[in-house]
Amino acid sequence: MRTSTEFIRSLEDGRTIYYRGKRIENINEHQILRIAALHAAKLFDYPNRIYEDEKFGQISKFFKIPKSKEDLLDRHELIYKTTMFCNGIFNISQAIGSDALFALTIISRKLDKKYGTDYSKRIEKYYEEVAKKDLTLAVAQTDVKGDRSKRPSEQIDPDMYLHVVKVDSNGITVKGAKAHTTQSIVADEIIVIPTRAMRSEEKDFSIAFAVPTNAKGLKMYCRPVDEVEGNTSSVLSKKDYEIETITVFDNVFVPWDRVFLFREYEFAGALATLFATFHRFTAISYRSATANLYLGAAIKAAEANGVLKEKHVRDDILEIVMYKEIMKISALAAAIMPRIDEEVMIPNPIYTNIGKLYSNSRFVEVIKALVDVSGGIIGTMPAQEDFESEQGQELEKYLRGALDGRKRIEIMKLAKELASSSYAGYMITLMAHAEGSIEASKLELERSYDYGEALELVEKVIS
Ligand SMILES: Cc1cc2nc3c(=O)[nH]c(=O)nc-3n(C[C@H](O)[C@H](O)[C@H](O)COP(=O)(O)OP(=O)(O)OC[C@H]3O[C@@H](n4cnc5c(N)ncnc54)[C@H](O)[C@@H]3O)c2cc1C
């Protein structure tokens, strides 16, 4: 199987990346971006990541198509544990791509049944390539969307949603841009799927496909990594972070064997929703692990301040425990009460979306809890440069708590990063929007929820 060193070397393939206004020729030589690459590479060092697949031989566990409740439980554990292995930061590199491949496996079978197409063969071939080569994948679903009150076909500029601009016997050419593509710069491949349901006049927007990250015409514009560059005392982000890009498809060619949906507009919505369900199951699994960062930091900060035994501090800590465990409970419930479609086990959409909605609204309470126990110092503390300067000792003297100054400062640096920095702002945004907006989860919950039992009960009571 692939090693982390082989993976790191493979990134030097001419892919087009921009960071802070400059073209980056080699990520591995870039002081900031290389952290995202090393984070992705950690997946290849995770112990026991390989299993023996009856069809493909030895492959990554991420690519195991769930066929049972146990498979879904194992997947939850894999995502939880790989997140813990990466210091509490999700490692998306084979998770999001496999979420998309599961959804595409189901939809391709439905398409073939309806239209006599060969999409499932294409997906199987692509699946085999990805699994056997042990590739990393990004998924570009979210279009840049333009005016949100207008549909894709109503936009002033048609490029607001990725669409087909040319078709020939070899394949299709696509144009447009996707936003927020996580870890695209360190992915081997980018899978593209529609962001929403489409109508008959939106056939050209109804496409799914995969391209290598160094495909001609593919450009990736990174977000700035403020959590490292803007916070010299950051601890976590210097070790692990994930980066997103605006991913521009400037007339990118896709050969037919890598096209997985082509103008069958009636399947765009189902594909988008199915991917979202798999991906939200992934989300609640990693969010439970990430909560450990906040929980551990809150306990340590309370200890450093000498307030661990205070009643309101206990409430703060329990708020984080609730968050962590509700994420886990939702994932476990989604795994043990799945739905099955085309022989693939799908996490229960109700428990998946309830878990995600809880994290959407309650993550700010987690931040608030950590801010409360840490005190104002996490907003006002001097910079790393001050602690390292001649004045460092004086600062240590005055910043002592129940622990000596040096130890307390180390804890408060992490608490600041997690709860009172650009990273905290990024995390609030991530917890509200990543894996789909709040409204998207509510719509799906409403759609899949059965109100029958409650209505029957009330009918019985009032009749
Ligand atoms: C950290 C992070 C990582 C991400 N990673 C990925 C990734 O790897 N791949 C990927 O494809 N996406 C990714 N996303 C995108 C994520 O799924 C979207 O952010 C989310 O779906 C919201 O879309 P948006 O950002 O375009 O927000 P908008 O759609 O602009 O939302 C803004 C507001 O407008 C509302 N709104 C939008 N459209 C309508 C409408 N038609 N009617 C009524 N209200 C509307 C929304 O509900 C929301 O309240 C990521 C996002 C984040 C923050």
The ligand as a Gaussian input file, in Angstrom:
#p B3LYP/6-31G(d) Opt

LIG

0 1
 C      -15.075000      24.607000       6.580000
 C      -15.970000      24.226000       5.428000
 C      -15.619000      23.141000       4.652000
 C      -16.411000      22.778000       3.544000
 N      -16.008000      21.747000       2.729000
 C      -16.689000      21.487000       1.581000
 C      -16.212000      20.522000       0.636000
 O      -15.193000      19.871000       0.858000
 N      -16.887000      20.371000      -0.525000
 C      -18.012000      21.077000      -0.809000
 O      -18.589000      20.891000      -1.872000
 N      -18.503000      22.004000       0.071000
 C      -17.864000      22.208000       1.246000
 N      -18.351000      23.144000       2.145000
 C      -19.527000      23.889000       1.766000
 C      -20.761000      23.736000       2.636000
 O      -21.461000      22.579000       2.330000
 C      -21.551000      25.028000       2.373000
 O      -20.864000      26.073000       3.040000
 C      -22.984000      24.973000       2.813000
 O      -23.695000      24.053000       2.030000
 C      -23.634000      26.357000       2.671000
 O      -23.485000      26.844000       1.368000
 P      -22.839000      28.293000       1.113000
 O      -21.554000      28.343000       1.834000
 O      -22.832000      28.523000      -0.347000
 O      -23.791000      29.290000       1.846000
 P      -25.019000      30.067000       1.256000
 O      -25.814000      29.127000       0.411000
 O      -24.545000      31.316000       0.653000
 O      -25.808000      30.354000       2.572000
 C      -26.003000      31.626000       3.153000
 C      -27.438000      31.721000       3.667000
 O      -28.321000      31.749000       2.557000
 C      -29.338000      30.768000       2.721000
 N      -29.740000      30.334000       1.384000
 C      -28.932000      29.949000       0.376000
 N      -29.653000      29.631000      -0.708000
 C      -30.950000      29.827000      -0.388000
 C      -32.181000      29.688000      -1.083000
 N      -32.221000      29.275000      -2.331000
 N      -33.319000      29.958000      -0.415000
 C      -33.290000      30.365000       0.877000
 N      -32.162000      30.540000       1.583000
 C      -31.009000      30.276000       0.960000
 C      -28.684000      29.679000       3.545000
 O      -29.618000      28.820000       4.187000
 C      -27.873000      30.514000       4.506000
 O      -28.688000      30.929000       5.572000
 C      -17.580000      23.505000       3.258000
 C      -17.927000      24.596000       4.073000
 C      -17.139000      24.958000       5.139000
 C      -17.525000      26.138000       5.976000

